[in-house]
Amino acid sequence: MIMQTKELAVCNIGLFSEEPKHFWMGELAGLLERFPLLEYPHKQEFYMLIFVEHAQGELLIDEQKVRLDSAKVIIIKPRCVSSIDINRQAKGKVICFTEDFFSLRYNNNILYEFTFLQSGSKPYIRLSDEQHLRWQVLNSLLLEEFMVQKKGTEKVLRSFLNIIMCELERIFWPFEVEKIRSLRQDKIHQFELLIETYYAIKKLPSGYADLLHISPNYLNKICREETGQTAGDMIRRRITIEAQRLLHHTNLSVNEIANKLGFENLSYFITFFKKQTGDTPEQFRKQNN
């Protein structure tokens, strides 16, 4: 049974090891025995790649269930709420790294270039037999380098990690497609980062447009054309996701959640939530707990 608390647990990469501070890798077998916090809903401040060879159980990422059965790779991004339920005999590898670790060599927010890390992307991909064998080789080399900790290990780890990320991109996008990031896509990425920071404070597109030095109309236009959503839709979606997380994973009262999300009064929050989900906050909590 998952116990609710006032706040969601937040873990950083120090959960696994004090050194190195930005990267960790280990076996999937016995993961929950070594790190029991991962079994319960929590947020994490790092990226996690789970290479499943075979296992029994499931993983929950922001209310989306992923079965841990056949060969696949699962991606958990920072600030997602996740929990893992897996058998002790599971076989596979777990890779954890911070954005800073990757950016020490590959700068300019290059992680955003990987489509599988972008907003709305699917959190897992199944592997074919050929891909499975290739991932076994790459992960074995990466784990060996992590375990020996020789001179220049961090540089080698970053290089291996970049190869693995590029391989994963190929699996998600198997056909050669030229992806050119336009200035508009850059603006949308900046907008998404700002939403992540200010969603509880700024609820109107105009506040974000000011920070982006563009007009609200232009922000709305590029959002519609690039994502199919209005700027307001994107803001409301992020607020709704956080409200659902707090209702499901904490025992904060609905009023406390409304305050935490920056709503002036409870009735406004209830109206907002019902319009976005079709349920009142209390109905959602009863259905999901």
C-alpha positions in Angstrom: 0.0 0.0 0.0 1.2 3.5 -0.9 1.1 5.9 2.1 0.1 9.4 1.3 2.1 12.3 2.8 1.8 16.0 2.9 4.5 16.4 0.2 5.8 14.2 -2.5 9.3 12.8 -1.8 11.9 14.4 -4.0 15.1 12.5 -4.7 18.3 13.5 -6.3 21.1 11.4 -7.7 22.8 11.2 -4.4 20.2 8.6 -3.5 22.4 6.0 -5.3 25.9 7.1 -4.4 27.8 10.1 -3.1 30.4 9.9 -5.9 30.2 10.7 -8.8 27.6 13.3 -8.1 26.0 13.5 -11.5 26.0 9.9 -12.9 25.1 6.5 -11.6 24.5 3.1 -13.3 23.6 -0.3 -11.8 21.7 -3.6 -12.3 17.9 -3.7 -12.4 17.9 -6.8 -10.3 17.2 -6.1 -6.6 16.8 -2.3 -7.3 13.9 -1.8 -4.8 15.7 -3.7 -2.1 18.7 -1.3 -2.4 16.6 1.8 -3.0 13.1 1.3 -1.5 12.1 4.9 -2.0 11.7 4.2 -5.7 8.7 1.9 -5.0 6.6 4.9 -3.8 5.5 7.9 -5.7 8.3 10.5 -5.9 9.7 13.2 -8.0 13.4 13.0 -9.1 15.8 15.7 -10.2 17.6 13.6 -12.8 17.0 11.6 -16.0 16.6 7.8 -15.6 16.9 5.3 -18.4 15.7 1.8 -17.6 16.8 -1.0 -20.0 14.6 -3.9 -19.3 15.7 -7.3 -20.7 13.0 -9.3 -18.9 11.0 -8.6 -15.7 7.6 -8.7 -14.1 5.8 -5.7 -12.7 4.9 -2.2 -13.8 6.1 1.3 -13.6 3.9 4.3 -13.2 4.9 7.6 -14.8 2.5 10.5 -14.2 -0.5 8.2 -14.2 0.7 6.2 -17.2 1.3 2.5 -16.6 4.2 0.8 -18.3 4.4 -3.0 -18.1 7.8 -4.4 -17.3 7.8 -7.5 -19.4 9.7 -7.8 -22.6 12.8 -5.9 -23.8 12.2 -2.2 -23.8 13.7 1.1 -22.7 11.8 3.4 -20.3 12.6 7.1 -19.9 11.8 9.0 -16.7 12.4 12.7 -17.0 13.1 15.2 -14.2 10.0 16.4 -12.2 7.8 13.5 -13.4 6.1 11.5 -10.6 7.0 7.8 -10.8 6.9 4.6 -8.8 8.3 1.2 -9.6 6.9 -2.2 -8.8 9.2 -5.0 -10.1 10.3 -8.5 -9.2 13.7 -9.2 -7.6 14.8 -11.4 -10.5 14.4 -8.6 -13.1 17.2 -8.4 -15.6 18.4 -5.1 -17.1 20.3 -1.9 -16.4 19.5 1.5 -14.9 21.2 4.7 -16.0 20.8 7.9 -14.1 22.3 11.3 -15.0 21.7 15.0 -14.5 21.4 17.5 -17.2 24.6 19.2 -15.9 26.5 16.0 -16.4 25.5 15.7 -20.1 25.9 19.5 -20.7 29.5 19.6 -19.4 30.4 18.4 -22.8 27.3 18.7 -24.9 26.1 22.2 -24.2 23.3 24.5 -25.5 20.5 22.4 -24.1 21.3 19.7 -26.6 19.2 17.2 -24.5 16.2 19.0 -26.0 17.3 17.8 -29.5 16.3 14.3 -28.5 12.7 14.0 -29.5 12.0 11.3 -26.9 12.8 13.8 -24.1 10.4 16.5 -25.4 7.1 17.3 -23.9 4.3 14.8 -24.7 6.6 12.1 -25.9 6.0 8.4 -25.1 8.0 7.3 -22.0 9.1 3.9 -23.4 9.9 2.0 -26.6 10.0 -1.7 -27.2 13.2 -3.3 -28.6 13.5 -5.7 -31.5 15.8 -8.7 -31.0 18.6 -6.9 -33.0 18.2 -3.7 -30.9 18.1 -5.8 -27.7 21.5 -7.3 -28.5 23.0 -3.9 -29.4 21.7 -2.4 -26.2 23.2 -5.2 -24.2 26.7 -4.5 -25.7 26.4 -0.7 -25.2 25.2 -1.0 -21.6 27.8 -3.6 -20.7 30.6 -1.2 -21.9 29.0 1.7 -20.1 28.7 -0.2 -16.8 32.2 -1.5 -17.1 33.6 2.0 -17.4 31.4 3.2 -14.5 32.7 0.4 -12.2 36.4 0.8 -12.9 36.6 4.6 -12.4 39.9 5.1 -14.3 41.5 8.3 -15.3 39.2 10.2 -17.6 36.2 8.0 -16.7 33.7 10.9 -16.7 34.6 11.9 -20.2 34.3 8.3 -21.4 30.9 8.0 -19.6 29.6 11.1 -21.4 30.7 9.8 -24.7 29.1 6.4 -24.2 25.9 8.1 -22.9 25.8 10.3 -26.0 26.0 7.2 -28.1 23.2 5.5 -26.2 21.0 8.6 -26.5 21.6 8.8 -30.2 20.8 5.1 -30.5 17.6 5.6 -28.6 16.7 8.5 -30.9 17.2 6.2 -33.9 14.8 3.6 -32.4 12.2 6.2 -31.8 12.7 7.7 -35.2 13.9 4.9 -37.5 13.7 6.8 -40.7 16.1 9.5 -41.7 14.3 12.7 -41.2 16.1 16.0 -41.2 15.0 17.8 -38.0 15.8 21.5 -38.1 15.0 23.5 -34.9 13.5 26.7 -35.9 13.5 29.9 -33.9 9.9 29.3 -33.2 10.6 25.8 -31.8 13.3 27.4 -29.6 10.7 29.9 -28.3 8.3 27.1 -27.5 11.0 25.2 -25.6 11.8 28.4 -23.6 8.1 28.8 -23.0 7.8 25.2 -21.7 10.7 25.8 -19.3 9.1 29.0 -18.1 5.8 27.3 -17.5 7.7 24.7 -15.4 9.0 27.5 -13.2 6.1 29.8 -13.0 2.9 27.8 -13.5 1.7 28.5 -9.9 2.3 32.2 -10.3 1.7 33.1 -13.9 -1.5 31.7 -15.4 -2.0 33.9 -18.5 0.1 33.8 -21.7 0.8 37.5 -21.5 3.1 37.0 -18.5 5.2 34.5 -20.4 5.2 36.6 -23.6 6.7 39.4 -21.6 9.5 37.1 -20.4 10.1 35.8 -24.0 10.0 39.4 -25.4 7.3 38.6 -27.9 3.6 39.5 -28.1 0.9 37.3 -26.6 -0.6 36.9 -30.1 2.6 35.7 -31.6 3.2 33.3 -28.7 -0.3 31.9 -29.2 0.2 31.7 -33.0 3.5 29.6 -32.8 2.0 27.4 -30.1 -1.0 26.6 -32.3 1.1 25.9 -35.4 3.9 23.9 -33.7 1.9 21.9 -31.0 -1.8 22.2 -32.0 -2.5 23.8 -28.6 -2.9 27.4 -27.6 -0.5 29.0 -25.1 -3.3 29.0 -22.6 -3.9 25.3 -23.2 -0.2 24.5 -22.4 -0.3 26.5 -19.2 -3.6 24.9 -18.0 -2.3 21.4 -18.9 0.7 21.9 -16.7 -1.4 23.2 -13.8 -3.8 20.3 -14.2 -1.0 17.7 -14.1 0.4 19.1 -10.9 -3.1 19.2 -9.3 -3.6 15.6 -10.2 -0.2 14.6 -8.8 -1.0 16.4 -5.5 -4.5 14.9 -5.3 -3.3 11.4 -6.0 0.0 11.3 -4.1 -0.4 13.6 -1.1 -3.0 14.0 1.7 -3.1 17.8 1.3 -6.7 19.1 1.4 -8.2 20.4 -1.7 -8.0 23.9 -0.2 -4.3 23.5 0.5 -3.7 22.3 -3.1 -5.6 25.3 -4.4 -3.3 27.6 -2.4 -0.2 25.7 -3.4 -1.1 26.2 -7.1 -1.8 29.9 -6.7 -5.6 30.0 -6.9 -7.2 32.9 -5.1 -10.1 30.9 -3.7 -11.2 27.3 -3.5 -14.3 27.6 -5.7 -12.2 29.0 -8.6 -9.8 26.0 -8.3 -12.7 23.5 -8.3 -14.3 25.1 -11.3 -10.9 25.1 -13.2 -10.2 21.5 -12.3 -13.6 20.2 -13.4 -13.5 22.1 -16.6 -10.1 20.5 -17.4 -10.8 17.0 -16.3 -14.6 16.5 -16.1 -14.4 15.7 -12.4 -14.2 17.8 -9.2 -10.9 17.4 -7.2 -12.7 15.2 -4.6 -14.1 13.0 -7.3 -10.7 12.6 -8.9 -9.1 11.7 -5.6 -11.8 9.1 -4.8 -11.5 7.5 -8.2 -7.7 7.3 -8.1 -7.0 6.3 -4.4 
